């Protein structure tokens, strides 16, 4: 069934209820077969063999209920979470808003999740029978007295279950969390995270905000190299507000979707300028078609991630981007996607 036909049913519900319904439907439905790996789109990043570069961003599947099925929708990998050490309800309702006229979303969810212990057994059980590439996004509890210790706990608990871990310090919806992007705090955090990983081989990614000043970006780039982080995800939602037309434009929280596109691409280009090819980048924010994904790759992203665009484009967007990327690579004479990474940098 075409998503255009059923989208009005979802949009008749408030955004968070529609989100839960989509999760419930995916849990009930058998997963379609995964796309066959295409040598033109496959690449190895941080030691992981990704069958294609299109990933599901964290935030959709907070508790690891359906991430293992997303490869059937065309995703090369899926990132679940954010998971915190202890369960927490998140911020008061309502906290998720569609901005239809802007093809955007504002959320102030606040890391609502059932906690790492509840998710761990579920994830382990599903991964034993499924070969999908799964990243796990970890965060700190809102009321934690030692947030850095929360991240270390997350690494110890979740690293054995993940193909990679993402350290999320970029959500605007947990007060004070973004302060961990400051150089001194970031050095302390990344030191603790890498120590908690110990001799394990699970790659560690860092996810940052788009609302960074040039000096902040220089510090983050240096810290990632100093602590040998495996990849940098650019970027999370923004607290800035470009001109918006929708009724919910005044809501507080993180803005994602189409209005984030230019800002996120700008920050990706800046990090590529700072890091060159020394650290893989993952481009996120406002990507809704193959041309935008390709621009992110040419700007320096080895992988890209989607989330908000799925609200407007439907669950098979990843398959369409997958096909479109191959066409664009062939048009420009590239044999593999790796040849295109950073070509415009």
N, C-alpha and C positions, 0 to 999 in steps of 0.2 A: 504493500500500500504506500502511495506517495505521502511524504511527510507534509506536503502542502494541504492534503485533505484532513489530516489529523491534528495539525498544529492548532487550529482554532479550539479544539477540545482542551489542549494543554493550556492555551492562553486564557481560557475561561476560568481557570483556577488561579489562585494566587501563586506567585513564583515558587515559593518553597514547597507547597503542596504538589505542584506539578513536578518539581524535582524529585520528590519522594516517589511519585507515581512512576516516573521513568525508571528509577532504580528497581521498583517492584516488578515492572514489566520485563526488564532485562533479566532479573533473577528467575522469572518463570519461563522465559523463552530459551530454547536451545541456542547455543551460539552458532552463528553461521561459520562455515569453514574459513580458516585464515587465508589471506592472500599468499600465493606462492612467493617466496623470496625472489626478488629480481636483482641480478648482479649489478644492474645500472644504479639501483637505489640503495643497495645494501652497503654498509660500511661498519668498521670497528671504531668505537669511541670509548675511551677509558677502559679498554680491554673487553668491552661487550660487543658482540656481533649483532648489530641492529638490522633486521631484515628490511626495514624502510625507515625514513627519518621522521615520520609523522607520529607524534605521541599525544596521549591524553594528559593534560595538565592536572596537577593536584587540585582538590576542591570538589570535584564531581563525586568521586567515590571515597568519602571520608573514612569509611570503616572497612574497606576491602571486601565489599559484598559482590562487586561485578567486575573488578579490574581484570580478572582472569579471562573475561569474555570479550574484552575490547578488541583483541586481535581479529576477531570475527567481523568487526565493523571496519576493518582496514587499518587499524593502528599498528605501528611497528613496536610500540611499547606503551605502557600505561603507568601513571604515577598515582598511587592512592595516598590518602591522608588529607589534611595534616592530622597525625596521631600524637597525642600527648601522653605522658606517663599515666596520669589518672583520668578517669572519665570527667567530662564537664559538659554542661548543657549549652554553653555559648551565650551569646547576648540575647536580650529579650526580643520577642516577636513584635512587629514584623521586622525582618532584617535582610530580606532579599527582594530586589525590585528590578523588573524589566523596564527598560527605557526604549520602547518599541521604535519611536521615531528616530532614535539615534543608533539603533541596533547595538545597544549597550546593556550592561547590567551594573547595578550598584549592590554590593553586599557588605554587611557588617556582622558576619556570622559569629566570629570569635572562637574559632577552633572548636566548634561543637563536635564531639566524637565520644565513642564508648571506651576510649583508653586503649593503651597498647596491649595489655594482657588479654583483653577480650578479643582483639583482632589477631593476635599472634597465632592461636590455635587454628582459627579459620583460614588464615593465609597459608599456614604450613600444610593443612589438609588439601587445599586446592592446588597448591604448587606441586605437590607430589604427583598429580595426574595431569598437569598442564605445563606446557613449555613456554608460555607467554613470558615476555620480559616485563618484570614488575619492579618499579621503583617505589620506595616508601618515603614519604615526606614527614619529617618529625619536627615537633615544636615544643614549647614550654607551656605548662599550665599557667593560667592567668594569675592565680594566687600563689605561685611558687615563690618561696623565699630565696631560692638559688636557681635562677633560670639556666645557668650554665650547667649545673648538675642535672637538670631535667634533660638537656640535650645529650649529655653523656649517658644517662639512663636509656634514652631512646636508641642510641647507637648500640649499646650492649644488648638490648632486648630485640631490636628489629634487624640488625645487620645480618644475622644468620638466615633471615627469611627473604632478603631483598637482593635483587641484581645490582641495585645501587641505592644509596640513601641520599635524600636531599635535606639539608639543614636550612630550615625556613626561618629567616630573621627579617622578613620583608612584609609581613602582614600588617596593615594599618589598624587592625581591629582588636589587637591585644595591647593595652596601654604600655608604652615604654619598650616594646619589643624591637622597634627599629633602631633604638639606641645601641643595640648590639652590632650595628654596622659601623660604629665609630672605631677607629683603629685600635685603641688600647683594649676595648672590650672585645673586638673581633679577634685580636691576637689571643686573648685569654680563652675565648670560646673555641676557636679552631684548634688551639693546643689541647684543650680538654677533649674535644671530639676525636682528634687523631690518636690521642693516648687511649681513649676508650675503645677505639677500633683495634688497637694493638697490632698484632701481626696478621690480623685478618686481611682479606683481599677485597672486601666489599668497597667499591668506589664511593667516594664522598663528593657530592655536588653541593654548591652553595647557591641559594636563591636570593636575589637582591631586588630592591624596589627601583622603580623608574624615577623616583623623586630625589635624585642624588645630584649634588654639586660636583664639579670637576675634581676638586681636591678629595672629596669622599671617594670618588671612583678610583683615583690614583692609589689611595690607601687600601681599598678593597683589592685592587689588582695585585698590589705588592704583597698583601697578606695571603692571598690565594697561592701565589708562587712560593712564598716563604714556607707555608705549611703544606705545600704539595697537594692542594685540593685537586680533584680529578676533573671537574668541569664547573662552569659558572652558568646559572640560569638567569637570563635577562628578558623579562622582568615580571614582577608581581603587579598587582593593581596599583592605580595611582590615586592619591588624595587631591591631586590638582583637578580643576574643573574647566576644560575648554568650553566654548559655547555649546549648550545643549538645548533641545527643544521639548523634551518629554516632561510629563507631569511630575515625575519623581526626581527630576534633576537636582532638587535641593536636599535630597537625602544624604546623610553622612555615611561614610564607609569608603570602600575601595571601588573605583570605577574601572570596568573592563569592557572589552568589545571594541567596536570600530573606533571610538574616540581615542583609544589608547595606542592605536597603530603607529602613528608618526613618532610619538614620544618613545615608545619601546624600541622602534627601529633606530632612532637617534642614539639611544643609550647603547644598543648593541654595537653600532658603528664605533662609538667612542671606546668601548671596552676592547674591540678588535684593534683599534689604534694603540691602546696601551699595552695589550698582551701579544699582539701578532698571532702567530700560530702556536705559541707556547702552551696555551690552555684552551681546550675545547669550549665552545660557547653553545648554549641552547637558547633559541629565540622564541619568545612567548609574548603575546599581547596584540590583539586586534587582527590576527590572521584568520581570513575567512575564505580564501581561495588559493589556487595553485600559484598564481602570479605573485601574491603577497608572500607565500611560503618561499618561493624561489628568490625573491628579493632579499629575504632574511638570510638565506643560504649564501647568496653572492656577497652579502655584507659581512659574512664571517660565522654564521651559525652552522654547526655540523648537524644539528637536529632542530626540530621545531615542535611546539606543543600547542594544542587547541583546548578551548573550553567554551567560552561564552558564545562563539560563533555557532556552536552546535544547537543552541537555543533557537536560532533563526534559520539555520541551514539544514538541520536534521542530522540523524545519527550516521548517515553514510557520507558525510563530508570528507572524512579521512580517505575513503576510497576514491573520491573525485580528485582530491589533491594528489594522491598517489599517482593516478593516471596522468594528471596534468603536469606534474613534475617531470615525468618521463618524456612527455612531448616537448617540454621546454628545453630539457637537456639535449635531446636529439636535434632540436632546431638550432641550438647554439654550438653543436659539434662536440659536446662532452661525451666521453665514453662512460664515465661514472660520476656520481654526485660529488664524490670527494674532490674531483678536479674543479668543481664550481665553487667550493667553499672558500669564501674570502676573495674571490676573483675581483670584486669591485673595491676591496679595501685599499 
